[in-house]
């Protein structure tokens, strides 16, 4: 039975949390935060601009800048980074393969959190449920090939954006990437079964499709010692295959999975995902059309 009350999990223990709080109370500069994350938790961080420049813009070509880069290797390190930046009021930008065109991976100062080292545990295909579970730092095409390999070519992941060899799984989730399949089935959201997700202060949400559904335009977030209300978007959703920005529903009915997928990192960071897979067809038919004008193509 679905519900709209969501339990929020704390994955940072008391001692590290006390250290983060003490740091934030001193109004640290970004360099202080970087040194703190490395010295206390051995998180890969750098202020080397030659390295950072490889992460300071996405395919939108909007000019960006950042003062530091972090490359966590697991969910716990991500939670520490998020909590530290949140408490210290330091801007944070999440970065994946940077193939998107919206500019959401383009930093405007502060710290970049790159998911490129979030590549464990290994991809796992469940033949019984026809699902695949993967970390978010894996490149999409690598994941698609692994689905075929582990299923002996019986199952595949059908979303195939043109950037699939350069896009990371986490990035395709954040922008609800789509391929050549028409209709909703061509988008990432349609095939997403469950997620692990960190909100900006480092707390964790685990959700499965159908588990948490808002019916009145809000979710209730139940923290260990607090309760908060998350209002969900209610603007009209265009009748097209894909669109940027958080998913919405005029009547206030949204599955939490649908809200998170495509939200461009506005609500936090996805750390793991389980996708539904599709049975491989027995035969393929490739068609090629030549059209006399763009107008005919649109028609």
N, C-alpha and C positions, 0 to 999 in steps of 0.2 A: 504493500500500500504506500502510495507516495505521500509526502508531507512537505510543508514549507518551512519547518524549523530545522536548521542545519547545525549540527554539533561542530564546533571549531576546536581543533586539536593544537596543543602547545608541544612543539618538538624541541624547543630550546630549554634546557634544564635551568634551575634557579641560579647556579653559580655563574655561567656565562651571561645570563640575563642581567645579573647584578653588575658585571663588568661593563656591559654595553650601556646600562643606565648611568653608571658613574662617568663613563666617557662623554655621554650626551650632555650631562649636567655642566660640563666644562666648556660647552659651545665649541667643539673641535673644528679645526680647518680640515679640508679634505685630505691633506697630507698626513694629518694626525690619524684620521680614520684608516687610511691605507696602511700605515705602520702598525696600527692596532690590530687590524684583521690578519696581517701577516705574523706579527709577533705572538699574538694570543692563540690564533687558530690555524696558522700556517696556510692560509688561503692565498692562492696565486694572485698577486696584485702588482701593478706596475704604474709608474708615472712617466715612463719613457715615451715621448711623443712620436718617435719613429714607429713604435709598435701600435700606439693608440690610433694613429692616422689610418691604419688599415681597417678600423672599425667605426670611423666617424661619419660615415654616410651610407645610405642604402641606394637602391636602384632608382629612387625618385630623383637623385642627384641634387637634393636640397643640401646646402652647405651646413655642416655640423661641426661641433667641437666638443671635446671632453678633456678633463684634467687627469683622469685615472681610468684604469681598466682592471676588472677582476674576472677570473676564469675559474669558477667553482667546479668541483668534480662530482658533487652529490647534492642531494636535497637539503641536508643539514647545513652545508656551507652556504647554500642559497638563502636559507632562513636567517642565518647569522648576518649576511650582507644586507638583506632587506630590513631586518629589525634595526641594524646599526644606522643605516641611511635614514630610516623613518624617524628614529629618535633624535638623530643629529640634524634633521632637516636638510639633508644633502640630496640634491637631485640624482635620480637613478634612471638609466635607460637600459631596457633589456634588448639584447642583440642576438640574432640567430645567423642565418645565411645572408641576410640583408638583400634579398631578391625582391622584396615588396616595393610597390610604387607609391605608398601612402606617406612615406616619411616617418613612420612610427618608430623606426630603428635609428633615426638620426638624432644624436644627443644635442642638447642645448646647454652644455656645461655639466659639471658634476662627474659621476662615476658611470661607466658602462659595465653591465653584467653580461658577459658573453656565455652562452650555453654550449659552446663548441666542445668542451671537455665533459659534458654530461652524456656519456656514452655507455654507462653501465647501470643496471645489470644487462646481460645480453638479450637480444630480441627473442621472444618466445611465441610460437604459434600453438594454439590449442585446437586440434582437429575436431574435437567433440563439439565445442561451442562456436567453431569457425571464427575465432578472434585472434588478434595479434597484440601483444603487449611490448612496448618499446620505450626506451629513454628518449628524451627530446633532442639530444645533440646529434643523433644519427641523421645522415643525409637521406632524404626521402627515397631516392632511387635505390640506395643500399637496402633500405627497409623493404621496398617492393620486391627486390630480388631475393631477399631472405624469406619473404612470405612464400614465394614460388619454390625455393629450395627446401624449406622445412615441410612443405605440404606435398612434395613430389609433383609439383605443377598442377595440383588439384584446386588450389585456392589462390586468389590474387587480391591485391588492394587496387581498386579501379581508378582512384583519383590520380590524374597524370598531368599536372601543370607543366608547361614548357621548361620551367626552371627546376624540374625535379632532381637534376643531378647536382644543383648548387644550393637548393633550399633544404633547411633542416626541418625535421618533423615538428619541432616546437614552433617554428616560424609559420608553417602551413596551418597549424592550429590557430595561431594568433590572428592570421588574416583570413581564415576560412578559405584557403586556396582551392581553386577549382581547375578542372581539366576540360577535356573535349566532350564529355558526356553531357547531354542537355538536361535541363531541369535540376531539381534539388539533389538528385542522386549523383550529380557531378561535383559536389562540394564536399569539403572535409567534414563539415558539421554533420552531414547525413550519416557518415560512417563511424562517427565517434561514439563509443559505447560507455567509456568511463574515464575519469581523470583524477590525478592527484594535482593539487593546486595550492600555491602559497599566496596569501593576501599580503599587502604591503608591509605589515608589521611582523611578518615571519610566521604567522599561524597557518595551520594546514587545514584544507578541506579535501575530503575524498568523496567523490560523487559518481554514481552510476545513472545512466539514462533511465528516467522513470522514477528515480528514488526521491528527488526533491523537485516539486513542481509548485510554482506560485499560481494561485488562482485569483488573487486579489491585488496584484501589482506590487507585491513585496515578499521578501524572504526575511525570516527572523534568524539572525546569527547568534548562536548560543555559545559564548566564550566561557572558559572555566569559572570566571568571576564576574561576568557582565553579559548583557544582552543588547544587541544592536539591530536596527531595522535597515535593510537594504532595499531602497526603492528601485524598481526596475523600469526600463524605458517603455513608453506607451505610444510613441509616435507611429504613424502608419508605415508598414513595411512594404517596399515596392515589389511588384509582381515580376521579379527578374531572378535569374539564376543565382546571382551573388551580389553583395553590396558591402561596403566597408562600414565599420562601426558596430557597436553592440546590437545584438538581436533585440527585437521589440515585439510587443503585441498590444494592440489597442484595448483589448479586454483584460490585460494584465495576467494572462496565462502563459508562463514560460517554464520550460525545463531548465534547471540550473546548468546542465551541460551545454545547452544551446546558448545560454547567456554568455558563458565563458569563451566558447569557441567563436573566433572572429572579433573579440573585444580589443585586439591590438595591444594587450598588456595593460589596459587601463585598470583592471581589477587585481592584477598581480601576475604571478609566474606559474605556468604549467610545468610540472617536473616529470610527469609520466602519463602515458595514455594507453588505453586499450581500444583498438579499432575492430570493427566488424570486417570480415573478409567476404569475398564473393566467389562462388564456384566458377572455375574457368570454363568458357564455352568450348564446345567440341569443334566448332568451325568458325572461321572469320571471313568476313566479306569486306574488302577494301574498295571504296568508291572514290573517284576523283571527278570533280565538276569544273568546267571552265565557264565563266560567266562574262557577259559582254560589258558589264558596268557595275559600279559599287551599289547603285540603286537596286539592280536585280539581285545582288547578293543580300542586301538588307531584306528584300521581299521574301 
